[in-house]
Amino acid sequence: MPPHLLLAATLALSPAPSTVDFATIESTIQEFLSHREIPGLAVAVTHDERTVYAEGRGHLGDGTPVTATTPMPVASLSKSMTALVVVQLAERGRIDLDAPVHDQLPEFTTADPRSTGITPRHLLQHTSGLTDRTNPTDPAARTPRDAVAAMRASTLASAPGTEWSYHNPNHQLAARLVEHVTGQPFADHLRTALFDPLGMSDSRAANTPLDLPGHRGHLRLPIGPPLPFPEPMSFGGGSGGVLSSARDLAAWLIAHHRGGPAFTATTTPTPAPPFHAMGWFARHTPSGAPLLTHDGDLATATAYQALLPPTGHGVAVTANTATRHADAQALGQSLVTLLDGGTPKIPTDPQLPVDAVLLALTPLPPTLATHRTRRPSRRRRWTWPLLLTPWPLLLGAHHVTSYLYRGRPVSWLQAVTLYPTFLLLLLVTALSSTALLVTRLLTLRAAPASQDRVNP
């Protein structure tokens, strides 16, 4: 049965009694941490209207201990919160979900006339026609107004409502619409309309990494402890800027169990793949039961949330390790398996074997370069500049990464968080090749002088 139909049939059922307690959840988390070292972690598990587990452990990038009340980035989980406040405003008649955004926010314009047909519903369901390739995010944006202004030269990849494409600026535009109709900064409206009513007193909304706690996440390598690493500059207002604690995320999950028209609207998926609602995806648990889920990624932090309607459980996890490790997602999915009645199989970090191989190869370039300096080159001298080719690859790594990520703008620091060991190997190769080239040039220059001394 398609996920959206199975979900609809399940929502009418009463949740089953929970058989998972605090100790079982704690044991699963401890087992997970025995396989993956995570500096800072927050976990919330709920059942019906009760918090079963809400704990933090470890520390932030600046050493601050993580507790149940410590705000951590929830990344793209923010989209479900943006969607909820937009739908709330629609219920009050202040936003029309099916009227053009341009009519409700005149400052929104693009270079494509089809954009006049984009509605708030299109934005929240990622069917606006805007994509990462046709509407790249502006790294200089600091407010939702800036993000919308940067769209003026953009085009659409498809007509609004015809194709699905995950795109962060959809929710940044939605956030600006909220600002326009309420007269409040988006962060303030999120607090008064969502955080305060739900008792989420630890939560707040940020726009850039400068507002993040500790300003750093972590990279994990096969050797040594996780390395603190600054979150690269980006804009996330409306799409990925919320910070929340384990305690507050528990309140967020419980609010969905209590329900209401806005919660129903944002969690009802479309009948076509990828079965996306508004900030939630309809999926299945390992046993085939309906599941609502969404994860989130910053360069140095991950997050995961899930609702299990058949059992009445909710799960939320935040971790301050890089996107490439997907730690929050892996732990969250393990907890979903547990709540689904299964036995979690704790996955190891798939990046570690790759990193181990790349680190093992790192001494090879300087070794080969040293060997080549001790013997004359048999290659033509015009080929020597080829030794510099690793530099363009290294310095342009963010452009290659952007291509791999469907045109999404990627900074060089973001590329480092995604491929640290590969770029380290590339750096060592570039330095070794350059040293070899310099040595050959110096040898070539010294050769005539030596010949003059032999033949006076």
C-alpha positions in Angstrom: 0.0 0.0 0.0 1.4 3.5 -0.9 2.7 5.3 2.2 0.2 8.1 2.1 -2.8 5.6 2.1 -1.3 3.5 4.8 -0.6 6.5 6.9 -4.2 7.8 6.5 -5.6 4.5 7.6 -3.3 4.3 10.6 -4.0 7.8 12.0 -7.5 6.8 12.9 -6.2 4.0 15.2 -5.4 4.3 18.8 -1.7 3.9 19.5 -0.6 0.7 21.2 0.8 0.7 24.7 4.6 1.3 24.8 6.9 -1.5 25.8 10.1 0.6 25.5 11.3 2.4 28.6 14.1 4.8 29.6 16.6 2.0 30.3 16.1 0.3 27.0 16.6 3.5 25.1 19.6 4.3 27.2 21.1 0.9 26.4 20.5 1.4 22.7 22.2 4.8 22.7 25.2 3.4 24.7 25.6 0.6 22.2 25.5 3.1 19.4 28.1 5.2 21.0 30.4 2.2 21.4 30.5 2.1 17.5 30.6 5.9 16.8 32.3 8.6 18.8 30.0 11.7 18.9 31.2 14.7 20.9 27.7 16.2 21.5 24.3 14.4 21.3 20.7 15.1 22.3 17.9 12.6 22.1 14.1 12.8 22.7 11.7 9.9 22.6 8.0 10.4 23.3 4.9 8.2 23.6 1.4 9.7 23.3 1.6 12.8 25.5 4.5 11.6 27.6 8.2 12.2 27.4 9.9 8.8 27.7 13.5 10.0 27.2 15.0 13.5 26.8 18.7 13.7 27.5 21.8 15.4 26.3 25.4 14.1 26.6 28.9 15.2 25.6 29.8 18.8 24.8 29.5 21.5 22.1 32.4 22.7 20.0 33.4 25.2 22.7 33.3 22.6 25.5 29.9 23.6 26.9 28.2 20.4 28.3 25.2 19.2 26.4 22.2 18.7 28.7 18.5 18.1 28.1 18.0 21.9 27.8 21.0 22.7 25.5 20.0 24.1 22.1 21.6 22.4 19.2 21.1 22.9 15.4 18.1 20.9 14.0 19.1 21.9 10.4 16.3 21.0 8.0 13.9 19.9 10.7 13.3 23.6 10.7 11.3 23.2 7.5 8.5 21.4 9.3 8.3 24.3 11.8 8.3 26.9 9.1 5.5 25.0 7.4 3.4 24.8 10.5 3.5 28.6 11.2 2.6 29.3 7.5 -0.4 26.9 7.7 -1.4 28.5 11.0 -1.5 31.9 9.3 -3.5 30.4 6.4 -6.0 29.2 9.0 -6.4 32.7 10.2 -6.9 34.1 6.6 -3.6 36.0 6.6 -2.0 33.8 4.0 -3.6 32.0 1.1 -1.8 28.7 0.4 -3.2 28.5 -3.1 -2.8 32.2 -4.3 0.4 33.4 -6.0 3.2 34.3 -3.6 3.8 37.4 -5.7 0.3 38.7 -5.0 0.9 38.3 -1.3 4.6 39.4 -1.3 5.1 41.9 -4.2 8.9 42.1 -3.7 9.2 38.4 -4.8 10.1 38.4 -8.5 12.4 36.3 -10.8 13.6 36.5 -14.4 11.0 33.7 -15.3 7.4 34.9 -15.8 6.2 31.5 -14.7 7.2 32.3 -11.1 4.1 34.4 -10.8 2.2 31.1 -10.5 4.2 29.9 -7.4 2.0 29.5 -4.4 2.9 29.0 -0.7 1.7 25.4 -1.0 4.2 24.9 -3.8 7.0 26.3 -1.6 6.2 24.1 1.3 5.9 21.0 -0.9 9.0 21.7 -2.9 7.1 21.9 -6.2 7.8 25.6 -7.0 9.9 24.9 -10.0 12.9 26.6 -8.4 15.9 24.3 -8.1 19.5 24.5 -6.9 20.7 24.9 -10.5 18.2 27.6 -11.5 18.1 29.5 -8.2 21.5 29.2 -6.4 21.5 30.5 -2.9 23.3 33.7 -2.2 26.1 33.1 0.3 26.0 36.8 1.3 22.3 36.6 2.4 21.8 37.4 6.1 18.0 37.8 6.3 15.0 36.3 4.5 14.6 39.6 2.7 18.2 39.2 1.3 17.4 35.7 0.2 14.3 36.8 -1.7 16.2 39.7 -3.3 18.8 37.3 -4.6 16.1 35.4 -6.6 15.5 38.3 -9.0 17.8 36.8 -11.7 16.7 33.3 -11.2 14.6 31.0 -13.5 12.4 27.9 -13.0 13.4 24.4 -14.1 9.7 23.5 -14.5 6.2 25.0 -14.2 5.0 25.5 -10.6 3.3 22.4 -9.3 4.5 20.0 -11.9 7.8 18.6 -10.5 9.3 18.0 -7.1 12.8 19.3 -6.2 14.2 19.8 -2.7 15.3 23.4 -2.5 16.2 25.4 0.6 15.2 28.8 -0.7 11.5 27.6 -0.9 11.3 27.9 2.8 13.4 31.0 3.0 10.8 32.6 0.7 8.1 31.3 2.9 9.8 32.8 5.9 9.9 36.2 4.2 6.2 35.9 3.4 5.6 35.3 7.1 7.6 38.5 7.9 5.6 40.5 5.4 2.1 39.5 6.6 3.0 39.7 10.4 5.3 42.6 10.5 7.7 40.6 12.7 11.1 39.2 12.0 10.7 35.5 11.2 12.6 34.4 14.3 10.3 36.5 16.5 7.1 35.1 14.9 8.4 31.5 15.3 8.9 32.2 19.0 5.5 33.7 19.6 3.5 31.4 17.3 5.3 28.1 18.0 7.9 28.0 20.7 6.1 29.9 23.4 2.7 28.1 23.0 4.4 24.7 23.1 6.7 25.5 26.0 9.8 25.3 23.9 11.7 27.8 26.0 15.2 26.6 24.9 14.5 27.0 21.2 15.3 29.9 18.9 15.9 30.6 15.3 19.2 31.7 13.7 20.1 32.9 10.3 23.8 32.1 9.9 26.5 30.0 11.6 27.5 33.0 13.7 24.4 32.4 15.7 25.2 28.7 16.4 26.3 27.5 19.9 30.0 27.0 20.0 30.3 28.0 16.3 31.8 24.6 15.6 30.9 21.0 14.9 33.2 18.1 14.4 34.9 15.9 11.8 35.6 12.3 12.7 38.7 10.6 11.3 40.0 7.0 11.7 42.8 8.2 14.0 42.5 10.6 17.0 39.4 12.2 18.6 36.8 14.1 16.5 38.2 17.4 15.3 36.4 20.7 16.1 35.6 22.4 12.8 33.9 25.8 12.2 30.5 25.6 10.5 31.0 27.3 7.1 29.1 30.4 6.4 25.6 29.9 4.8 22.1 31.2 5.2 19.4 29.1 6.8 16.6 31.4 7.9 13.3 29.5 7.4 15.0 26.4 5.9 17.6 25.3 8.5 18.2 27.8 11.2 16.3 26.5 14.3 18.2 25.5 17.4 16.4 23.3 19.9 17.0 21.0 22.9 16.0 17.4 23.7 13.3 18.7 26.1 11.9 21.1 23.5 12.0 18.5 20.7 10.0 16.2 22.9 7.3 18.9 23.3 7.4 19.3 19.5 6.8 15.6 18.9 4.0 15.5 21.6 2.2 18.4 19.9 2.0 16.3 16.7 0.4 13.5 18.7 -2.2 15.9 20.1 -2.8 17.1 16.6 -4.9 19.9 15.2 -5.8 21.1 11.7 -2.4 22.7 11.1 -0.5 19.6 12.2 -2.8 17.4 10.0 -2.2 19.6 7.0 1.6 19.6 7.4 1.9 15.8 7.9 -0.5 14.7 5.1 1.7 13.6 2.2 1.0 14.0 -1.5 -0.2 10.8 -3.3 2.8 10.8 -5.6 6.5 10.0 -4.9 8.4 11.1 -3.0 5.3 11.3 -0.8 6.3 14.6 0.7 4.0 16.5 3.0 5.2 19.9 4.4 8.5 19.3 6.1 7.8 15.5 6.5 8.2 12.4 4.3 5.9 9.4 4.4 8.0 6.2 4.8 7.7 2.8 6.3 9.3 1.3 9.4 11.3 -2.0 9.1 8.1 -3.9 9.8 6.2 -2.0 7.1 4.2 0.3 9.5 3.7 3.9 8.4 6.4 6.4 9.4 6.7 10.2 9.1 10.3 11.4 9.0 12.7 14.2 8.0 16.4 14.6 8.6 18.6 17.6 8.6 22.2 18.4 7.6 24.5 21.3 8.2 28.2 20.9 7.2 29.1 20.0 10.9 25.8 18.9 12.4 23.0 16.5 11.7 19.4 16.0 13.0 16.6 13.5 12.6 12.9 13.4 13.6 10.3 10.7 13.2 6.6 10.0 14.1 5.3 6.4 14.4 1.5 6.8 14.3 0.7 3.1 14.9 2.6 3.1 18.3 2.2 6.8 19.1 6.0 7.3 19.4 8.1 10.1 18.4 11.9 10.3 18.0 14.3 13.3 17.6 18.1 13.3 17.6 20.7 16.0 17.1 24.4 15.4 16.8 27.3 17.9 16.3 29.2 15.8 13.8 29.6 16.4 10.1 27.0 15.6 7.4 29.2 12.9 6.0 28.8 10.8 9.1 25.0 11.0 9.3 25.1 10.1 13.0 21.8 11.6 14.0 20.0 9.7 11.1 21.7 6.4 12.0 20.8 6.7 15.7 17.3 7.9 15.0 16.7 5.0 12.6 18.0 2.6 15.2 15.6 4.0 17.7 12.7 3.7 15.2 13.6 0.0 14.8 13.5 -0.5 18.5 10.2 1.3 18.9 8.9 -0.8 15.9 9.5 -3.9 17.9 12.7 -4.9 16.2 16.4 -5.3 17.3 18.5 -2.4 16.1 21.6 -3.3 14.1 24.0 -0.5 15.0 25.7 0.6 11.7 29.4 1.6 11.7 30.3 4.8 10.1 30.6 4.0 6.3 33.2 6.8 5.9 35.8 5.2 8.2 37.0 2.5 5.8 37.3 5.0 3.0 39.1 7.5 5.2 41.5 4.8 6.4 42.5 3.9 2.8 43.0 7.6 1.8 45.0 8.3 4.9 47.1 5.2 4.2 47.8 6.5 0.7 48.9 10.0 2.0 52.6 9.1 2.5 52.8 7.8 -1.1 53.1 11.1 -3.0 56.1 12.5 -1.0 57.7 9.0 -1.2 57.4 8.9 -5.0 58.5 12.5 -5.3 61.6 11.8 -3.3 62.4 8.8 -5.4 62.0 10.8 -8.6 64.4 13.5 -7.4 67.1 11.0 -7.1 67.0 9.9 -10.7 67.0 12.0 -13.8 63.7 12.5 -15.5 63.3 10.7 -18.8 60.2 12.7 -19.7 60.1 15.6 -22.0 60.6 18.9 -20.1 57.4 20.3 -21.6 55.5 17.8 -19.6 56.8 19.1 -16.3 54.1 21.7 -15.8 51.7 18.7 -15.6 53.0 18.2 -12.1 51.0 21.3 -11.1 47.6 19.8 -12.1 46.6 18.7 -8.6 46.4 22.4 -7.6 43.4 23.3 -9.8 41.6 20.2 -8.5 42.3 21.1 -4.9 41.5 24.8 -5.2 38.4 24.1 -7.3 37.1 21.2 -5.1 34.0 23.2 -4.1 33.0 23.6 -7.8 33.2 19.9 -8.3 31.2 19.3 -5.1 28.6 21.8 -6.3 28.2 19.8 -9.5 27.8 16.6 -7.5 25.2 18.3 -5.4 23.0 19.2 -8.4 24.3 22.8 -8.6 23.8 23.7 -4.9 26.4 26.4 -4.1 29.2 24.9 -2.0 32.0 26.8 -0.3 35.5 25.4 -0.2 35.2 24.8 3.6 32.0 22.9 3.0 33.8 20.7 0.6 36.4 20.0 3.3 33.8 18.8 5.7 32.4 16.4 3.0 35.7 15.0 1.7 38.5 15.8 4.3 40.8 12.9 3.7 40.5 13.0 -0.1 41.4 16.7 0.0 44.2 16.0 2.4 45.6 13.5 0.0 45.2 15.9 -2.9 47.0 18.6 -0.9 49.9 16.3 -0.1 50.0 15.3 -3.8 50.0 18.9 -4.9 52.8 19.9 -2.5 54.9 16.9 -3.4 54.5 17.5 -7.2 55.4 21.1 -6.8 58.5 20.2 -4.7 59.5 17.8 -7.5 59.0 20.4 -10.2 61.1 23.0 -8.3 63.9 20.4 -7.7 64.0 19.6 -11.4 64.1 23.3 -12.4 66.9 23.9 -9.9 68.8 20.9 -11.2 68.3 22.1 -14.8 69.6 25.5 -13.9 72.7 24.1 -12.1 73.6 21.8 -15.0 75.2 24.4 -17.3 77.3 25.7 -14.4 78.6 22.3 -13.7 79.4 21.7 -17.3 81.4 25.0 -17.5 83.5 23.9 -14.5 84.3 20.5 -16.3 85.1 22.2 -19.6 86.9 25.5 -18.9 
